[in-house]
Amino acid sequence: TSILGPVDYVLVRFPKNRFSGEIAPELANLERNGIIRIIDLVFVVKDKNGNVMIRKAKDLGDEAGDAFSEFSRATSDWFSTGDIEEIAAELPKNTSYGMLVFENTWAVPLKKACLDSGVELVDQDRIPPEAIRRLEAIRKVELDLISQGDV
């Protein structure tokens, strides 16, 4: 069995169902450079009347469909019908979600080294970058107050 890197799930919203395909080249670049591996990519589209359509990358049509089509060959049906229905229920009208599952392949060599040396993973989580930025801003204010002698 090959070693699998950490797997992430990302849900992004496309207000007014605007798919430009601008994200696709960066995803392709990340995959081509061995940083990630796309496992599944699904788009859930709700039109202005509330009708829901589930589309694979290749089925988007237009430029966006062309841009995302290369991922359709490599993806598997990882999302269940239940997953998609649950996401679709929360989706506002005239809005779409992109559902992406990807492996962080950059981490495989590190994981292999850990396994080979007997290291055991105790915990793993993801901290949103926005939370880090807020904490950094708070810490800067605290340090400024300390340096001014206000604390």
Salt bridges, closest charged atoms under 4 A:
ASP8 OD2 - ARG126 NH1 2.90
ASP40 OD1 - LYS56 NZ 2.93
ASP77 OD1 - LYS56 NZ 2.96
GLU103 OE1 - ARG37 NE 2.77
ASP116 OD2 - LYS112 NZ 2.65
GLU136 OE1 - ARG133 NH1 2.80
GLU142 OE1 - ARG139 NH1 3.36
ASP144 OD2 - LYS140 NZ 3.05
